[in-house]
Amino acid sequence: DAKTTQPPSMDCAEGRAANLPCNHSTISGNEYVYWYRQIHSQGPQYIIHGLKNNETNEMASLIITEDRKSSTLILPHATLRDTAVYYCIVRFPWWGAQKLVFGQGTRLTINP
Amino acid sequence: EAQVTQNPRYLITVTGKKLTVTCSQNMNHEYMSWYRQDPGLGLRQIYYSMNVEVTDKGDVPEGYKVSRKEKRNFPLILESPSPNQTSLYFCASSLGSSGDGYTFGSGTRLTVV
């Protein structure tokens, strides 16, 4: 699985959009980009994933650059409950390649 | 509610006393896995199972055993716990199909003294 690079920490004001970047310059053509978050010491929570098209769900949007070497997770209206460590992971999605390799992630703090 | 349930949430034990951390999922997921989380080292995979009676080692399997006799259960067994196994443990499951997200349990904080 390709490695990712994320800033160690970010701050965002409550109600504003939080944009979390991730670099994955060695991503291969069939690897997907996944985002998870971990609130305090709870179990990681799946947020969203994508291959090359932008994706949106009820939690967030994922923007992947055309060359797929980087991506941005967008939380459109951040709340205090979005304070967490966010992990960007790239991996093959098919059967037999099931391990998630967690890096150090980005510690996002939402300020009132 | 779809969930992964781990028990116990907290456990303090002594070196060498065998223990089992249970994990159960109610989503009929084929794939289950155990991770441990340590400060500065992040989350690391211990063991995983792709289906009943099919298990394999992850990155840090030493000192642990697992079994998968039923689809819903994937217990983590520490035959002779040592202080270096003091950690936060997470069980996770997924359907295993393409693009699937993982569901994690709430964690088990284990202290071995």
Interface residues (C-beta under 8 A of the other chain):
Chain A: Y32 Y34 Y36 S41 Q42 G43 P44 Q45 Y46 H49 P93 W94 W95 G96 Q98 K99 L100 F102 G103 Q104 G105
Chain B: V4 Y31 S33 Y35 Q37 G42 L43 R44 Q45 Y48 M50 G58 D59 L88 F90 A92 S94 G96 S97 S98 G99 D100 G101 Y102 T103 F104 G105 S106 G107 R109
